Amino acid sequence: MSIDVDASIGALRQSLEGVVLAPGDTDYDAARVCFNALVDRRPAVIVRCIGAEDIATAFDYARSHDLEVAVRGGGHNPAGHCVLDDGLVIDLSAMRRVEVDPDARVARAQGGSTWSDFDTSTQAFGLVTPGGVVVSTGVAGLTFGGGIGHLTAQHGLTCDNLVGAELVVPDGSVVQVTEHENAELLYGLRGGGGNFGVATQVEFRLHPLERVVGGRLDYRGAGVRNTLRRYRDVVGGSPRDLSCQAVVGVNESRTPELLLAPCYTGSRTDPVELETLRSAPGLVSDDVRARPFLEQQLVLDSPYGMNRHYWKGHFVRELTDELIDELLLRIVEFGQPQSHVLLESLHGAPKDVAASSSALAYRHAAFNVSVMAVWSEPEADDRHIVWARETAAAIEPWSLGGGYANYMQADEPLERIRGSYGEAGFERLRALKRRHDPNNVLRRNQNIPPS
Ligand SMILES: Cc1cc2nc3c(=O)[nH]c(=O)nc-3n(C[C@H](O)[C@H](O)[C@H](O)COP(=O)(O)OP(=O)(O)OC[C@H]3O[C@@H](n4cnc5c(N)ncnc54)[C@H](O)[C@@H]3O)c2cc1C
């Protein structure tokens, strides 16, 4: 820590309602851990804020001490954007209150809320908004990148359900965002990431939902190839009451494995689509049944801070037989059981929304295909990163031209960020950035430089 920061930290502690964590403080090391164990950084100071005034004070302190700023919500971004060496972290993990207005069918979540906080609060009223599939992920962080999950086909991307926010922008002022006030910011927050300000609160439209038919179907063996084709045909073409993600990998003996996570919310007891998936080759386990939505949200998980991750992918126009074969070949050749490819279908409600209402491009894609290298030994870094890069490159012929910002690593070039929004969308976001963060203070993200 610089002498300047060291000497002034006492005054910073006094000026906040929240807590300051500096090297040597008891909770400092726990507070700098993020989801991806590949990232191990030591901030000069972590400001655990409890409201807009603390956030403005943190911005002010960073400016006057020439510190770079990172923002931490749930800590899940695989790029590790929530933590930085020698800079200041605006940590929102103490701001997790969620208020539900069941009559108006809206929920307001504080900027550090996780999906666990959110779903528990809204499900108490039999309501829901489509969120992420791992409940420790941050609500605001996921929403600002788009948001694909178990209810995407039914209710769209998470950002499509975002109706308002309160932001503290880097000059310390508070900006209200609704469909009528600063509506251009609402467009930017729907996919443009944490580029425009720190959200103290995000507000969502809610939908009635209590029970789903969901869980997981596991397949193994050579039949996985044909089951994946069936998954593509059934899910990609299914009615919007069925969302279903697929995870393709191998076991220790390089045998292909496939996990499907259907989430059906229609009124039929035995929907034909589920029957068709169940009868596909290689099924070894089936725990799909009627269950509360909160249980569905626990079907997929990934341990926090344990494994090293490198993800890269593309929105594709179609999932052809050739692409399925290519992915399977590369997964089996690599033969690493933790590493996998995630397939997320974008059929149904995402297609209802006008492209101009959200920054996230490629809602017209058939699938989001993400190569996810996962490992634990540092000496295996290069091998896994090369595999993820080469496998993602092999998807390119089917790509619509962009990837999913929420899954991007920090080494993505500006061209890939631009590609995620399309030329016109990127320029629109750059103009918005110039208005609210002209000095690019919020650059520890999938960054949109001001125009
Ligand atoms: C295990 C796992 C599961 C995931 N599942 C899904 C999924 O199902 N669907 C999906 O779409 N994505 C998913 N993601 C990706 C995830 O949505 C993004 O990485 C997202 O950025 C994580 O947000 P966070 O707050 O948890 O992370 P953080 O690392 O804390 O934050 C990431 C960035 O988000 C911004 N941010 C966070 N909170 C705020 C705020 N209040 N105000 C302003 N900016 C903010 C900041 O720029 C910050 O650097 C998953 C990631 C992981 C690791």
The ligand as a MOL file (V3000), in Angstrom:
LIG
                    3D

  0  0  0     0  0            999 V3000
M  V30 BEGIN CTAB
M  V30 COUNTS 53 58 0 0 0
M  V30 BEGIN ATOM
M  V30 1 C -20.8010 -20.4870 -11.3120 0
M  V30 2 C -21.3420 -19.4410 -12.2590 0
M  V30 3 C -22.6140 -19.5520 -12.7410 0
M  V30 4 C -23.1270 -18.6080 -13.6130 0
M  V30 5 N -24.3810 -18.7780 -14.1040 0
M  V30 6 C -24.8760 -17.8950 -14.9840 0
M  V30 7 C -26.1800 -18.0920 -15.5130 0
M  V30 8 O -26.8870 -19.0260 -15.1730 0
M  V30 9 N -26.6190 -17.1950 -16.4260 0
M  V30 10 C -25.8650 -16.1390 -16.8300 0
M  V30 11 O -26.3300 -15.3660 -17.6580 0
M  V30 12 N -24.6330 -15.9120 -16.3110 0
M  V30 13 C -24.1230 -16.7750 -15.4080 0
M  V30 14 N -22.8650 -16.5800 -14.9140 0
M  V30 15 C -22.0810 -15.4260 -15.3460 0
M  V30 16 C -22.3730 -14.2360 -14.4330 0
M  V30 17 O -23.6720 -13.7950 -14.6330 0
M  V30 18 C -21.4460 -13.0630 -14.7090 0
M  V30 19 O -20.1380 -13.4630 -14.6340 0
M  V30 20 C -21.7120 -11.8850 -13.7950 0
M  V30 21 O -20.8570 -10.8130 -14.1540 0
M  V30 22 C -21.4830 -12.2270 -12.3480 0
M  V30 23 O -21.9480 -11.2020 -11.5140 0
M  V30 24 P -21.4240 -11.1380 -10.0060 0
M  V30 25 O -21.9880 -9.9370 -9.3800 0
M  V30 26 O -21.6550 -12.4480 -9.3460 0
M  V30 27 O -19.8580 -11.0170 -10.2160 0
M  V30 28 P -18.7840 -9.9170 -9.8230 0
M  V30 29 O -17.5170 -10.5220 -10.2820 0
M  V30 30 O -18.9100 -9.4970 -8.4180 0
M  V30 31 O -19.1650 -8.7070 -10.7140 0
M  V30 32 C -18.9230 -8.7220 -12.0820 0
M  V30 33 C -19.0900 -7.3460 -12.6360 0
M  V30 34 O -20.4700 -7.0080 -12.6700 0
M  V30 35 C -20.6310 -5.6290 -12.4270 0
M  V30 36 N -21.4800 -5.4520 -11.2490 0
M  V30 37 C -21.8260 -6.3710 -10.3150 0
M  V30 38 N -22.7010 -5.8120 -9.4390 0
M  V30 39 C -22.8680 -4.5320 -9.8230 0
M  V30 40 C -23.6520 -3.4600 -9.3510 0
M  V30 41 N -24.4450 -3.5550 -8.2870 0
M  V30 42 N -23.5800 -2.2790 -10.0150 0
M  V30 43 C -22.7960 -2.1390 -11.1070 0
M  V30 44 N -22.0500 -3.1220 -11.6060 0
M  V30 45 C -22.0950 -4.3110 -10.9730 0
M  V30 46 C -19.2490 -5.0520 -12.2350 0
M  V30 47 O -18.7710 -4.5690 -13.4640 0
M  V30 48 C -18.4620 -6.2570 -11.8180 0
M  V30 49 O -17.0860 -6.1620 -12.1080 0
M  V30 50 C -22.3310 -17.5030 -14.0170 0
M  V30 51 C -21.0310 -17.3820 -13.5280 0
M  V30 52 C -20.5390 -18.3340 -12.6530 0
M  V30 53 C -19.1410 -18.2320 -12.1670 0
M  V30 END ATOM
M  V30 BEGIN BOND
M  V30 1 1 1 2
M  V30 2 1 2 3
M  V30 3 2 2 52
M  V30 4 2 3 4
M  V30 5 1 4 5
M  V30 6 1 4 50
M  V30 7 2 5 6
M  V30 8 1 6 7
M  V30 9 1 6 13
M  V30 10 2 7 8
M  V30 11 1 7 9
M  V30 12 1 9 10
M  V30 13 2 10 11
M  V30 14 1 10 12
M  V30 15 2 12 13
M  V30 16 1 13 14
M  V30 17 1 14 15
M  V30 18 1 14 50
M  V30 19 1 15 16
M  V30 20 1 16 17
M  V30 21 1 16 18
M  V30 22 1 18 19
M  V30 23 1 18 20
M  V30 24 1 20 21
M  V30 25 1 20 22
M  V30 26 1 22 23
M  V30 27 1 23 24
M  V30 28 2 24 25
M  V30 29 1 24 26
M  V30 30 1 24 27
M  V30 31 1 27 28
M  V30 32 2 28 29
M  V30 33 1 28 30
M  V30 34 1 28 31
M  V30 35 1 31 32
M  V30 36 1 32 33
M  V30 37 1 33 34
M  V30 38 1 33 48
M  V30 39 1 34 35
M  V30 40 1 35 36
M  V30 41 1 35 46
M  V30 42 1 36 37
M  V30 43 1 36 45
M  V30 44 2 37 38
M  V30 45 1 38 39
M  V30 46 1 39 40
M  V30 47 2 39 45
M  V30 48 1 40 41
M  V30 49 2 40 42
M  V30 50 1 42 43
M  V30 51 2 43 44
M  V30 52 1 44 45
M  V30 53 1 46 47
M  V30 54 1 46 48
M  V30 55 1 48 49
M  V30 56 2 50 51
M  V30 57 1 51 52
M  V30 58 1 52 53
M  V30 END BOND
M  V30 END CTAB
M  END
